[in-house]
């Protein structure tokens, strides 16, 4: 019997509200990133993903939604302690 993960169990409660003039919701960059994550998972189900978005674009929201969209049982998010220097 397959165990249902926390993220899979709550998948049906995930909404994609689109930000508008009078309503709060996801911005276009966030929607695009979420769809890109889902598309990547269809190609590499057990692969890794790297999310690169500009400052202030809503990375935290995207990363919080990703495990639900992918219905994963485990999630590991790695961030650098110090910013990368180019």
PDB file with SEQRES, HELIX, SHEET and CRYST1 records, atoms N, CA, C and O in Angstrom:
SEQRES   1 A   86  UNK UNK UNK UNK UNK UNK UNK UNK UNK UNK UNK UNK UNK          
SEQRES   2 A   86  UNK UNK UNK UNK UNK UNK UNK UNK UNK UNK UNK UNK UNK          
SEQRES   3 A   86  UNK UNK UNK UNK UNK UNK UNK UNK UNK UNK UNK UNK UNK          
SEQRES   4 A   86  UNK UNK UNK UNK UNK UNK UNK UNK UNK UNK UNK UNK UNK          
SEQRES   5 A   86  UNK UNK UNK UNK UNK UNK UNK UNK UNK UNK UNK UNK UNK          
SEQRES   6 A   86  UNK UNK UNK UNK UNK UNK UNK UNK UNK UNK UNK UNK UNK          
SEQRES   7 A   86  UNK UNK UNK UNK UNK UNK UNK UNK                              
HELIX    1 AA1 UNK A    6  UNK A    9  1                                   4    
HELIX    2 AA2 UNK A   11  UNK A   13  5                                   3    
HELIX    3 AA3 UNK A   28  UNK A   43  1                                  16    
HELIX    4 AA4 UNK A   59  UNK A   70  1                                  12    
CRYST1    1.000    1.000    1.000  90.00  90.00  90.00 P 1           1          
ATOM      1  N   UNK A   1       0.839  -1.176   0.000  1.00  0.00           N  
ATOM      2  CA  UNK A   1       0.000   0.000   0.000  1.00  0.00           C  
ATOM      3  C   UNK A   1       0.887   1.243   0.000  1.00  0.00           C  
ATOM      4  O   UNK A   1       1.797   1.360   0.820  1.00  0.00           O  
ATOM      5  N   UNK A   2       0.623   2.161  -0.912  1.00  0.00           N  
ATOM      6  CA  UNK A   2       1.428   3.379  -1.019  1.00  0.00           C  
ATOM      7  C   UNK A   2       0.967   4.400   0.016  1.00  0.00           C  
ATOM      8  O   UNK A   2      -0.221   4.702   0.131  1.00  0.00           O  
ATOM      9  N   UNK A   3       1.918   4.914   0.753  1.00  0.00           N  
ATOM     10  CA  UNK A   3       1.609   5.931   1.756  1.00  0.00           C  
ATOM     11  C   UNK A   3       1.423   7.283   1.073  1.00  0.00           C  
ATOM     12  O   UNK A   3       2.223   7.675   0.223  1.00  0.00           O  
ATOM     13  N   UNK A   4       0.383   7.977   1.443  1.00  0.00           N  
ATOM     14  CA  UNK A   4       0.120   9.300   0.871  1.00  0.00           C  
ATOM     15  C   UNK A   4       0.881  10.329   1.693  1.00  0.00           C  
ATOM     16  O   UNK A   4       0.773  10.367   2.919  1.00  0.00           O  
ATOM     17  N   UNK A   5       1.646  11.159   1.007  1.00  0.00           N  
ATOM     18  CA  UNK A   5       2.432  12.169   1.703  1.00  0.00           C  
ATOM     19  C   UNK A   5       1.565  13.363   2.071  1.00  0.00           C  
ATOM     20  O   UNK A   5       0.462  13.538   1.553  1.00  0.00           O  
ATOM     21  N   UNK A   6       2.080  14.162   2.958  1.00  0.00           N  
ATOM     22  CA  UNK A   6       1.416  15.400   3.382  1.00  0.00           C  
ATOM     23  C   UNK A   6       1.114  16.277   2.177  1.00  0.00           C  
ATOM     24  O   UNK A   6       0.015  16.817   2.058  1.00  0.00           O  
ATOM     25  N   UNK A   7       2.091  16.419   1.279  1.00  0.00           N  
ATOM     26  CA  UNK A   7       1.934  17.287   0.121  1.00  0.00           C  
ATOM     27  C   UNK A   7       0.902  16.734  -0.860  1.00  0.00           C  
ATOM     28  O   UNK A   7       0.122  17.497  -1.430  1.00  0.00           O  
ATOM     29  N   UNK A   8       0.890  15.425  -1.061  1.00  0.00           N  
ATOM     30  CA  UNK A   8      -0.096  14.813  -1.952  1.00  0.00           C  
ATOM     31  C   UNK A   8      -1.502  14.947  -1.396  1.00  0.00           C  
ATOM     32  O   UNK A   8      -2.451  15.210  -2.134  1.00  0.00           O  
ATOM     33  N   UNK A   9      -1.627  14.765  -0.098  1.00  0.00           N  
ATOM     34  CA  UNK A   9      -2.944  14.826   0.536  1.00  0.00           C  
ATOM     35  C   UNK A   9      -3.570  16.214   0.412  1.00  0.00           C  
ATOM     36  O   UNK A   9      -4.793  16.338   0.351  1.00  0.00           O  
ATOM     37  N   UNK A  10      -2.747  17.250   0.374  1.00  0.00           N  
ATOM     38  CA  UNK A  10      -3.267  18.624   0.322  1.00  0.00           C  
ATOM     39  C   UNK A  10      -3.236  19.232  -1.075  1.00  0.00           C  
ATOM     40  O   UNK A  10      -3.532  20.415  -1.244  1.00  0.00           O  
ATOM     41  N   UNK A  11      -2.878  18.432  -2.077  1.00  0.00           N  
ATOM     42  CA  UNK A  11      -2.760  18.933  -3.443  1.00  0.00           C  
ATOM     43  C   UNK A  11      -4.041  19.622  -3.927  1.00  0.00           C  
ATOM     44  O   UNK A  11      -3.970  20.663  -4.580  1.00  0.00           O  
ATOM     45  N   UNK A  12      -5.193  19.061  -3.619  1.00  0.00           N  
ATOM     46  CA  UNK A  12      -6.457  19.619  -4.099  1.00  0.00           C  
ATOM     47  C   UNK A  12      -6.774  20.997  -3.530  1.00  0.00           C  
ATOM     48  O   UNK A  12      -7.646  21.695  -4.047  1.00  0.00           O  
ATOM     49  N   UNK A  13      -6.076  21.392  -2.474  1.00  0.00           N  
ATOM     50  CA  UNK A  13      -6.326  22.690  -1.862  1.00  0.00           C  
ATOM     51  C   UNK A  13      -5.449  23.803  -2.435  1.00  0.00           C  
ATOM     52  O   UNK A  13      -5.622  24.971  -2.085  1.00  0.00           O  
ATOM     53  N   UNK A  14      -4.508  23.448  -3.314  1.00  0.00           N  
ATOM     54  CA  UNK A  14      -3.619  24.441  -3.916  1.00  0.00           C  
ATOM     55  C   UNK A  14      -4.390  25.213  -4.976  1.00  0.00           C  
ATOM     56  O   UNK A  14      -5.051  24.620  -5.829  1.00  0.00           O  
ATOM     57  N   UNK A  15      -4.304  26.522  -4.918  1.00  0.00           N  
ATOM     58  CA  UNK A  15      -4.974  27.400  -5.877  1.00  0.00           C  
ATOM     59  C   UNK A  15      -3.926  28.251  -6.594  1.00  0.00           C  
ATOM     60  O   UNK A  15      -2.846  28.501  -6.059  1.00  0.00           O  
ATOM     61  N   UNK A  16      -4.252  28.685  -7.790  1.00  0.00           N  
ATOM     62  CA  UNK A  16      -3.382  29.543  -8.585  1.00  0.00           C  
ATOM     63  C   UNK A  16      -4.047  30.891  -8.833  1.00  0.00           C  
ATOM     64  O   UNK A  16      -4.297  31.239  -9.987  1.00  0.00           O  
ATOM     65  N   UNK A  17      -4.339  31.650  -7.799  1.00  0.00           N  
ATOM     66  CA  UNK A  17      -4.983  32.945  -8.051  1.00  0.00           C  
ATOM     67  C   UNK A  17      -4.013  33.875  -8.782  1.00  0.00           C  
ATOM     68  O   UNK A  17      -2.842  33.978  -8.416  1.00  0.00           O  
ATOM     69  N   UNK A  18      -4.507  34.538  -9.800  1.00  0.00           N  
ATOM     70  CA  UNK A  18      -3.664  35.453 -10.575  1.00  0.00           C  
ATOM     71  C   UNK A  18      -3.832  36.864 -10.024  1.00  0.00           C  
ATOM     72  O   UNK A  18      -4.948  37.334  -9.800  1.00  0.00           O  
ATOM     73  N   UNK A  19      -2.713  37.518  -9.813  1.00  0.00           N  
ATOM     74  CA  UNK A  19      -2.712  38.885  -9.279  1.00  0.00           C  
ATOM     75  C   UNK A  19      -3.376  39.831 -10.263  1.00  0.00           C  
ATOM     76  O   UNK A  19      -3.122  39.786 -11.466  1.00  0.00           O  
ATOM     77  N   UNK A  20      -4.226  40.681  -9.730  1.00  0.00           N  
ATOM     78  CA  UNK A  20      -4.902  41.673 -10.560  1.00  0.00           C  
ATOM     79  C   UNK A  20      -4.831  43.031  -9.896  1.00  0.00           C  
ATOM     80  O   UNK A  20      -4.157  43.206  -8.881  1.00  0.00           O  
ATOM     81  N   UNK A  21      -5.528  43.986 -10.474  1.00  0.00           N  
ATOM     82  CA  UNK A  21      -5.505  45.341  -9.916  1.00  0.00           C  
ATOM     83  C   UNK A  21      -6.123  45.396  -8.527  1.00  0.00           C  
ATOM     84  O   UNK A  21      -5.668  46.157  -7.673  1.00  0.00           O  
ATOM     85  N   UNK A  22      -7.157  44.595  -8.299  1.00  0.00           N  
ATOM     86  CA  UNK A  22      -7.854  44.650  -7.020  1.00  0.00           C  
ATOM     87  C   UNK A  22      -7.704  43.369  -6.196  1.00  0.00           C  
ATOM     88  O   UNK A  22      -8.217  43.294  -5.079  1.00  0.00           O  
ATOM     89  N   UNK A  23      -7.019  42.375  -6.724  1.00  0.00           N  
ATOM     90  CA  UNK A  23      -6.894  41.102  -6.033  1.00  0.00           C  
ATOM     91  C   UNK A  23      -5.432  40.700  -5.896  1.00  0.00           C  
ATOM     92  O   UNK A  23      -4.615  40.938  -6.786  1.00  0.00           O  
ATOM     93  N   UNK A  24      -5.124  40.085  -4.760  1.00  0.00           N  
ATOM     94  CA  UNK A  24      -3.792  39.541  -4.555  1.00  0.00           C  
ATOM     95  C   UNK A  24      -3.731  38.155  -5.182  1.00  0.00           C  
ATOM     96  O   UNK A  24      -4.732  37.441  -5.238  1.00  0.00           O  
ATOM     97  N   UNK A  25      -2.576  37.795  -5.639  1.00  0.00           N  
ATOM     98  CA  UNK A  25      -2.409  36.478  -6.236  1.00  0.00           C  
ATOM     99  C   UNK A  25      -0.991  36.314  -6.736  1.00  0.00           C  
ATOM    100  O   UNK A  25      -0.094  37.069  -6.361  1.00  0.00           O  
ATOM    101  N   UNK A  26      -0.800  35.329  -7.579  1.00  0.00           N  
ATOM    102  CA  UNK A  26       0.519  35.040  -8.125  1.00  0.00           C  
ATOM    103  C   UNK A  26       0.805  35.954  -9.315  1.00  0.00           C  
ATOM    104  O   UNK A  26      -0.075  36.245 -10.126  1.00  0.00           O  
ATOM    105  N   UNK A  27       2.044  36.389  -9.393  1.00  0.00           N  
ATOM    106  CA  UNK A  27       2.469  37.216 -10.521  1.00  0.00           C  
ATOM    107  C   UNK A  27       2.901  36.309 -11.666  1.00  0.00           C  
ATOM    108  O   UNK A  27       3.124  35.115 -11.471  1.00  0.00           O  
ATOM    109  N   UNK A  28       3.016  36.877 -12.852  1.00  0.00           N  
ATOM    110  CA  UNK A  28       3.354  36.086 -14.040  1.00  0.00           C  
ATOM    111  C   UNK A  28       4.649  35.300 -13.874  1.00  0.00           C  
ATOM    112  O   UNK A  28       4.724  34.143 -14.286  1.00  0.00           O  
ATOM    113  N   UNK A  29       5.667  35.912 -13.277  1.00  0.00           N  
ATOM    114  CA  UNK A  29       6.945  35.213 -13.090  1.00  0.00           C  
ATOM    115  C   UNK A  29       6.769  33.997 -12.175  1.00  0.00           C  
ATOM    116  O   UNK A  29       7.382  32.953 -12.401  1.00  0.00           O  
ATOM    117  N   UNK A  30       5.939  34.132 -11.154  1.00  0.00           N  
ATOM    118  CA  UNK A  30       5.698  33.016 -10.242  1.00  0.00           C  
ATOM    119  C   UNK A  30       4.937  31.893 -10.945  1.00  0.00           C  
ATOM    120  O   UNK A  30       5.284  30.720 -10.807  1.00  0.00           O  
ATOM    121  N   UNK A  31       3.903  32.256 -11.696  1.00  0.00           N  
ATOM    122  CA  UNK A  31       3.152  31.242 -12.443  1.00  0.00           C  
ATOM    123  C   UNK A  31       4.048  30.512 -13.436  1.00  0.00           C  
ATOM    124  O   UNK A  31       3.982  29.289 -13.561  1.00  0.00           O  
ATOM    125  N   UNK A  32       4.878  31.263 -14.133  1.00  0.00           N  
ATOM    126  CA  UNK A  32       5.796  30.647 -15.088  1.00  0.00           C  
ATOM    127  C   UNK A  32       6.764  29.694 -14.421  1.00  0.00           C  
ATOM    128  O   UNK A  32       7.030  28.609 -14.939  1.00  0.00           O  
ATOM    129  N   UNK A  33       7.293  30.093 -13.270  1.00  0.00           N  
ATOM    130  CA  UNK A  33       8.243  29.236 -12.556  1.00  0.00           C  
ATOM    131  C   UNK A  33       7.576  27.963 -12.055  1.00  0.00           C  
ATOM    132  O   UNK A  33       8.160  26.882 -12.136  1.00  0.00           O  
ATOM    133  N   UNK A  34       6.354  28.084 -11.536  1.00  0.00           N  
ATOM    134  CA  UNK A  34       5.641  26.902 -11.047  1.00  0.00           C  
ATOM    135  C   UNK A  34       5.369  25.930 -12.193  1.00  0.00           C  
ATOM    136  O   UNK A  34       5.538  24.721 -12.035  1.00  0.00           O  
ATOM    137  N   UNK A  35       4.955  26.448 -13.332  1.00  0.00           N  
ATOM    138  CA  UNK A  35       4.701  25.583 -14.490  1.00  0.00           C  
ATOM    139  C   UNK A  35       6.002  24.964 -15.009  1.00  0.00           C  
ATOM    140  O   UNK A  35       6.010  23.814 -15.447  1.00  0.00           O  
ATOM    141  N   UNK A  36       7.093  25.720 -14.959  1.00  0.00           N  
ATOM    142  CA  UNK A  36       8.384  25.184 -15.395  1.00  0.00           C  
ATOM    143  C   UNK A  36       8.847  24.050 -14.482  1.00  0.00           C  
ATOM    144  O   UNK A  36       9.398  23.057 -14.956  1.00  0.00           O  
ATOM    145  N   UNK A  37       8.626  24.194 -13.183  1.00  0.00           N  
ATOM    146  CA  UNK A  37       8.982  23.136 -12.233  1.00  0.00           C  
ATOM    147  C   UNK A  37       8.183  21.874 -12.536  1.00  0.00           C  
ATOM    148  O   UNK A  37       8.732  20.773 -12.565  1.00  0.00           O  
ATOM    149  N   UNK A  38       6.875  22.044 -12.762  1.00  0.00           N  
ATOM    150  CA  UNK A  38       6.021  20.896 -13.064  1.00  0.00           C  
ATOM    151  C   UNK A  38       6.428  20.240 -14.385  1.00  0.00           C  
ATOM    152  O   UNK A  38       6.445  19.014 -14.491  1.00  0.00           O  
ATOM    153  N   UNK A  39       6.751  21.052 -15.383  1.00  0.00           N  
ATOM    154  CA  UNK A  39       7.173  20.508 -16.670  1.00  0.00           C  
ATOM    155  C   UNK A  39       8.482  19.748 -16.535  1.00  0.00           C  
ATOM    156  O   UNK A  39       8.640  18.678 -17.122  1.00  0.00           O  
ATOM    157  N   UNK A  40       9.420  20.287 -15.769  1.00  0.00           N  
ATOM    158  CA  UNK A  40      10.692  19.605 -15.552  1.00  0.00           C  
ATOM    159  C   UNK A  40      10.476  18.259 -14.876  1.00  0.00           C  
ATOM    160  O   UNK A  40      11.161  17.288 -15.197  1.00  0.00           O  
ATOM    161  N   UNK A  41       9.540  18.194 -13.950  1.00  0.00           N  
ATOM    162  CA  UNK A  41       9.276  16.952 -13.228  1.00  0.00           C  
ATOM    163  C   UNK A  41       8.693  15.879 -14.150  1.00  0.00           C  
ATOM    164  O   UNK A  41       8.894  14.690 -13.905  1.00  0.00           O  
ATOM    165  N   UNK A  42       7.980  16.272 -15.198  1.00  0.00           N  
ATOM    166  CA  UNK A  42       7.452  15.264 -16.119  1.00  0.00           C  
ATOM    167  C   UNK A  42       8.566  14.639 -16.948  1.00  0.00           C  
ATOM    168  O   UNK A  42       8.442  13.503 -17.406  1.00  0.00           O  
ATOM    169  N   UNK A  43       9.661  15.385 -17.142  1.00  0.00           N  
ATOM    170  CA  UNK A  43      10.791  14.861 -17.909  1.00  0.00           C  
ATOM    171  C   UNK A  43      11.754  14.071 -17.038  1.00  0.00           C  
ATOM    172  O   UNK A  43      12.283  13.046 -17.467  1.00  0.00           O  
ATOM    173  N   UNK A  44      11.984  14.539 -15.820  1.00  0.00           N  
ATOM    174  CA  UNK A  44      12.902  13.898 -14.885  1.00  0.00           C  
ATOM    175  C   UNK A  44      12.212  13.766 -13.541  1.00  0.00           C  
ATOM    176  O   UNK A  44      12.373  14.623 -12.672  1.00  0.00           O  
ATOM    177  N   UNK A  45      11.441  12.698 -13.364  1.00  0.00           N  
ATOM    178  CA  UNK A  45      10.633  12.566 -12.159  1.00  0.00           C  
ATOM    179  C   UNK A  45      11.452  12.588 -10.881  1.00  0.00           C  
ATOM    180  O   UNK A  45      11.005  13.145  -9.878  1.00  0.00           O  
ATOM    181  N   UNK A  46      12.613  12.009 -10.892  1.00  0.00           N  
ATOM    182  CA  UNK A  46      13.457  11.995  -9.690  1.00  0.00           C  
ATOM    183  C   UNK A  46      14.662  12.908  -9.831  1.00  0.00           C  
ATOM    184  O   UNK A  46      15.648  12.756  -9.110  1.00  0.00           O  
ATOM    185  N   UNK A  47      14.589  13.842 -10.745  1.00  0.00           N  
ATOM    186  CA  UNK A  47      15.702  14.749 -10.971  1.00  0.00           C  
ATOM    187  C   UNK A  47      15.673  15.939 -10.030  1.00  0.00           C  
ATOM    188  O   UNK A  47      14.755  16.101  -9.225  1.00  0.00           O  
ATOM    189  N   UNK A  48      16.679  16.751 -10.150  1.00  0.00           N  
ATOM    190  CA  UNK A  48      16.788  17.967  -9.351  1.00  0.00           C  
ATOM    191  C   UNK A  48      16.325  19.152 -10.177  1.00  0.00           C  
ATOM    192  O   UNK A  48      16.341  19.116 -11.407  1.00  0.00           O  
ATOM    193  N   UNK A  49      15.916  20.191  -9.489  1.00  0.00           N  
ATOM    194  CA  UNK A  49      15.527  21.434 -10.157  1.00  0.00           C  
ATOM    195  C   UNK A  49      16.300  22.579  -9.534  1.00  0.00           C  
ATOM    196  O   UNK A  49      16.606  22.559  -8.342  1.00  0.00           O  
ATOM    197  N   UNK A  50      16.613  23.569 -10.340  1.00  0.00           N  
ATOM    198  CA  UNK A  50      17.239  24.778  -9.821  1.00  0.00           C  
ATOM    199  C   UNK A  50      16.329  25.939 -10.173  1.00  0.00           C  
ATOM    200  O   UNK A  50      15.971  26.139 -11.334  1.00  0.00           O  
ATOM    201  N   UNK A  51      15.965  26.693  -9.164  1.00  0.00           N  
ATOM    202  CA  UNK A  51      15.093  27.840  -9.365  1.00  0.00           C  
ATOM    203  C   UNK A  51      15.943  29.097  -9.290  1.00  0.00           C  
ATOM    204  O   UNK A  51      16.589  29.353  -8.274  1.00  0.00           O  
ATOM    205  N   UNK A  52      15.945  29.879 -10.358  1.00  0.00           N  
ATOM    206  CA  UNK A  52      16.694  31.134 -10.392  1.00  0.00           C  
ATOM    207  C   UNK A  52      15.710  32.233 -10.783  1.00  0.00           C  
ATOM    208  O   UNK A  52      15.187  32.258 -11.897  1.00  0.00           O  
ATOM    209  N   UNK A  53      15.476  33.135  -9.839  1.00  0.00           N  
ATOM    210  CA  UNK A  53      14.563  34.247 -10.086  1.00  0.00           C  
ATOM    211  C   UNK A  53      15.178  35.506  -9.491  1.00  0.00           C  
ATOM    212  O   UNK A  53      15.943  35.424  -8.530  1.00  0.00           O  
ATOM    213  N   UNK A  54      14.854  36.666 -10.047  1.00  0.00           N  
ATOM    214  CA  UNK A  54      15.419  37.914  -9.522  1.00  0.00           C  
ATOM    215  C   UNK A  54      14.931  38.233  -8.110  1.00  0.00           C  
ATOM    216  O   UNK A  54      13.912  37.715  -7.655  1.00  0.00           O  
ATOM    217  N   UNK A  55      15.663  39.076  -7.448  1.00  0.00           N  
ATOM    218  CA  UNK A  55      15.276  39.546  -6.123  1.00  0.00           C  
ATOM    219  C   UNK A  55      13.892  40.176  -6.179  1.00  0.00           C  
ATOM    220  O   UNK A  55      13.601  40.982  -7.063  1.00  0.00           O  
ATOM    221  N   UNK A  56      13.044  39.804  -5.232  1.00  0.00           N  
ATOM    222  CA  UNK A  56      11.716  40.383  -5.139  1.00  0.00           C  
ATOM    223  C   UNK A  56      10.681  39.808  -6.082  1.00  0.00           C  
ATOM    224  O   UNK A  56       9.571  40.333  -6.175  1.00  0.00           O  
ATOM    225  N   UNK A  57      11.024  38.735  -6.785  1.00  0.00           N  
ATOM    226  CA  UNK A  57      10.077  38.175  -7.764  1.00  0.00           C  
ATOM    227  C   UNK A  57       9.159  37.109  -7.175  1.00  0.00           C  
ATOM    228  O   UNK A  57       8.225  36.665  -7.843  1.00  0.00           O  
ATOM    229  N   UNK A  58       9.409  36.693  -5.941  1.00  0.00           N  
ATOM    230  CA  UNK A  58       8.511  35.737  -5.297  1.00  0.00           C  
ATOM    231  C   UNK A  58       9.021  34.319  -5.231  1.00  0.00           C  
ATOM    232  O   UNK A  58       8.240  33.371  -5.321  1.00  0.00           O  
ATOM    233  N   UNK A  59      10.335  34.158  -5.073  1.00  0.00           N  
ATOM    234  CA  UNK A  59      10.920  32.817  -4.989  1.00  0.00           C  
ATOM    235  C   UNK A  59      10.345  32.014  -3.823  1.00  0.00           C  
ATOM    236  O   UNK A  59      10.085  30.819  -3.962  1.00  0.00           O  
ATOM    237  N   UNK A  60      10.149  32.658  -2.687  1.00  0.00           N  
ATOM    238  CA  UNK A  60       9.661  31.951  -1.506  1.00  0.00           C  
ATOM    239  C   UNK A  60       8.297  31.332  -1.776  1.00  0.00           C  
ATOM    240  O   UNK A  60       8.057  30.185  -1.401  1.00  0.00           O  
ATOM    241  N   UNK A  61       7.411  32.065  -2.413  1.00  0.00           N  
ATOM    242  CA  UNK A  61       6.087  31.538  -2.737  1.00  0.00           C  
ATOM    243  C   UNK A  61       6.195  30.346  -3.678  1.00  0.00           C  
ATOM    244  O   UNK A  61       5.515  29.338  -3.488  1.00  0.00           O  
ATOM    245  N   UNK A  62       7.036  30.457  -4.678  1.00  0.00           N  
ATOM    246  CA  UNK A  62       7.223  29.365  -5.640  1.00  0.00           C  
ATOM    247  C   UNK A  62       7.768  28.129  -4.930  1.00  0.00           C  
ATOM    248  O   UNK A  62       7.281  27.019  -5.147  1.00  0.00           O  
ATOM    249  N   UNK A  63       8.776  28.321  -4.082  1.00  0.00           N  
ATOM    250  CA  UNK A  63       9.359  27.183  -3.376  1.00  0.00           C  
ATOM    251  C   UNK A  63       8.387  26.559  -2.384  1.00  0.00           C  
ATOM    252  O   UNK A  63       8.435  25.353  -2.142  1.00  0.00           O  
ATOM    253  N   UNK A  64       7.513  27.366  -1.814  1.00  0.00           N  
ATOM    254  CA  UNK A  64       6.518  26.823  -0.885  1.00  0.00           C  
ATOM    255  C   UNK A  64       5.453  26.010  -1.627  1.00  0.00           C  
ATOM    256  O   UNK A  64       4.917  25.052  -1.069  1.00  0.00           O  
ATOM    257  N   UNK A  65       5.142  26.370  -2.859  1.00  0.00           N  
ATOM    258  CA  UNK A  65       4.126  25.656  -3.630  1.00  0.00           C  
ATOM    259  C   UNK A  65       4.660  24.400  -4.309  1.00  0.00           C  
ATOM    260  O   UNK A  65       3.906  23.457  -4.549  1.00  0.00           O  
ATOM    261  N   UNK A  66       5.946  24.381  -4.619  1.00  0.00           N  
ATOM    262  CA  UNK A  66       6.524  23.294  -5.413  1.00  0.00           C  
ATOM    263  C   UNK A  66       6.252  21.887  -4.867  1.00  0.00           C  
ATOM    264  O   UNK A  66       5.849  21.023  -5.645  1.00  0.00           O  
ATOM    265  N   UNK A  67       6.450  21.614  -3.579  1.00  0.00           N  
ATOM    266  CA  UNK A  67       6.212  20.242  -3.111  1.00  0.00           C  
ATOM    267  C   UNK A  67       4.756  19.792  -3.285  1.00  0.00           C  
ATOM    268  O   UNK A  67       4.493  18.613  -3.519  1.00  0.00           O  
ATOM    269  N   UNK A  68       3.822  20.726  -3.170  1.00  0.00           N  
ATOM    270  CA  UNK A  68       2.412  20.387  -3.348  1.00  0.00           C  
ATOM    271  C   UNK A  68       2.108  20.077  -4.809  1.00  0.00           C  
ATOM    272  O   UNK A  68       1.423  19.103  -5.121  1.00  0.00           O  
ATOM    273  N   UNK A  69       2.631  20.924  -5.701  1.00  0.00           N  
ATOM    274  CA  UNK A  69       2.399  20.733  -7.135  1.00  0.00           C  
ATOM    275  C   UNK A  69       3.005  19.409  -7.599  1.00  0.00           C  
ATOM    276  O   UNK A  69       2.409  18.703  -8.413  1.00  0.00           O  
ATOM    277  N   UNK A  70       4.172  19.077  -7.088  1.00  0.00           N  
ATOM    278  CA  UNK A  70       4.864  17.853  -7.486  1.00  0.00           C  
ATOM    279  C   UNK A  70       4.432  16.638  -6.677  1.00  0.00           C  
ATOM    280  O   UNK A  70       4.809  15.510  -6.995  1.00  0.00           O  
ATOM    281  N   UNK A  71       3.644  16.866  -5.635  1.00  0.00           N  
ATOM    282  CA  UNK A  71       3.141  15.792  -4.766  1.00  0.00           C  
ATOM    283  C   UNK A  71       4.290  14.942  -4.217  1.00  0.00           C  
ATOM    284  O   UNK A  71       4.250  13.713  -4.259  1.00  0.00           O  
ATOM    285  N   UNK A  72       5.289  15.613  -3.714  1.00  0.00           N  
ATOM    286  CA  UNK A  72       6.470  14.933  -3.179  1.00  0.00           C  
ATOM    287  C   UNK A  72       6.280  14.531  -1.728  1.00  0.00           C  
ATOM    288  O   UNK A  72       5.461  15.105  -1.010  1.00  0.00           O  
ATOM    289  N   UNK A  73       7.045  13.541  -1.309  1.00  0.00           N  
ATOM    290  CA  UNK A  73       6.988  13.122   0.095  1.00  0.00           C  
ATOM    291  C   UNK A  73       8.117  13.762   0.899  1.00  0.00           C  
ATOM    292  O   UNK A  73       8.010  13.922   2.115  1.00  0.00           O  
ATOM    293  N   UNK A  74       9.199  14.127   0.213  1.00  0.00           N  
ATOM    294  CA  UNK A  74      10.326  14.772   0.889  1.00  0.00           C  
ATOM    295  C   UNK A  74      10.802  15.937   0.046  1.00  0.00           C  
ATOM    296  O   UNK A  74      10.756  15.894  -1.184  1.00  0.00           O  
ATOM    297  N   UNK A  75      11.258  16.978   0.721  1.00  0.00           N  
ATOM    298  CA  UNK A  75      11.738  18.167   0.028  1.00  0.00           C  
ATOM    299  C   UNK A  75      13.013  18.634   0.711  1.00  0.00           C  
ATOM    300  O   UNK A  75      13.090  18.669   1.939  1.00  0.00           O  
ATOM    301  N   UNK A  76      14.001  18.989  -0.078  1.00  0.00           N  
ATOM    302  CA  UNK A  76      15.236  19.566   0.439  1.00  0.00           C  
ATOM    303  C   UNK A  76      15.488  20.860  -0.322  1.00  0.00           C  
ATOM    304  O   UNK A  76      15.640  20.856  -1.543  1.00  0.00           O  
ATOM    305  N   UNK A  77      15.530  21.955   0.406  1.00  0.00           N  
ATOM    306  CA  UNK A  77      15.818  23.252  -0.202  1.00  0.00           C  
ATOM    307  C   UNK A  77      17.169  23.714   0.320  1.00  0.00           C  
ATOM    308  O   UNK A  77      17.378  23.805   1.530  1.00  0.00           O  
ATOM    309  N   UNK A  78      18.080  24.003  -0.592  1.00  0.00           N  
ATOM    310  CA  UNK A  78      19.433  24.414  -0.232  1.00  0.00           C  
ATOM    311  C   UNK A  78      19.629  25.848  -0.703  1.00  0.00           C  
ATOM    312  O   UNK A  78      19.369  26.174  -1.860  1.00  0.00           O  
ATOM    313  N   UNK A  79      20.089  26.695   0.204  1.00  0.00           N  
ATOM    314  CA  UNK A  79      20.403  28.075  -0.157  1.00  0.00           C  
ATOM    315  C   UNK A  79      21.814  28.389   0.325  1.00  0.00           C  
ATOM    316  O   UNK A  79      22.236  27.887   1.367  1.00  0.00           O  
ATOM    317  N   UNK A  80      22.545  29.209  -0.418  1.00  0.00           N  
ATOM    318  CA  UNK A  80      23.899  29.550   0.023  1.00  0.00           C  
ATOM    319  C   UNK A  80      23.859  30.472   1.247  1.00  0.00           C  
ATOM    320  O   UNK A  80      22.955  31.294   1.394  1.00  0.00           O  
ATOM    321  N   UNK A  81      24.840  30.318   2.104  1.00  0.00           N  
ATOM    322  CA  UNK A  81      24.929  31.168   3.289  1.00  0.00           C  
ATOM    323  C   UNK A  81      25.357  32.579   2.904  1.00  0.00           C  
ATOM    324  O   UNK A  81      24.888  33.560   3.482  1.00  0.00           O  
ATOM    325  N   UNK A  82      26.241  32.671   1.934  1.00  0.00           N  
ATOM    326  CA  UNK A  82      26.684  33.973   1.451  1.00  0.00           C  
ATOM    327  C   UNK A  82      26.367  34.080  -0.039  1.00  0.00           C  
ATOM    328  O   UNK A  82      26.395  33.071  -0.745  1.00  0.00           O  
ATOM    329  N   UNK A  83      26.071  35.263  -0.521  1.00  0.00           N  
ATOM    330  CA  UNK A  83      25.754  35.418  -1.948  1.00  0.00           C  
ATOM    331  C   UNK A  83      26.939  35.038  -2.825  1.00  0.00           C  
ATOM    332  O   UNK A  83      28.094  35.247  -2.455  1.00  0.00           O  
ATOM    333  N   UNK A  84      26.641  34.486  -3.974  1.00  0.00           N  
ATOM    334  CA  UNK A  84      27.678  34.149  -4.945  1.00  0.00           C  
ATOM    335  C   UNK A  84      28.239  35.422  -5.536  1.00  0.00           C  
ATOM    336  O   UNK A  84      27.500  36.379  -5.770  1.00  0.00           O  
ATOM    337  N   UNK A  85      29.528  35.446  -5.778  1.00  0.00           N  
ATOM    338  CA  UNK A  85      30.174  36.599  -6.400  1.00  0.00           C  
ATOM    339  C   UNK A  85      30.565  36.239  -7.819  1.00  0.00           C  
ATOM    340  O   UNK A  85      31.184  35.207  -8.081  1.00  0.00           O  
ATOM    341  N   UNK A  86      30.188  37.116  -8.715  1.00  0.00           N  
ATOM    342  CA  UNK A  86      30.490  36.863 -10.138  1.00  0.00           C  
ATOM    343  C   UNK A  86      31.626  37.754 -10.567  1.00  0.00           C  
ATOM    344  O   UNK A  86      32.044  37.708 -11.724  1.00  0.00           O  
TER     345      UNK A  86                                                      
END                                                                             
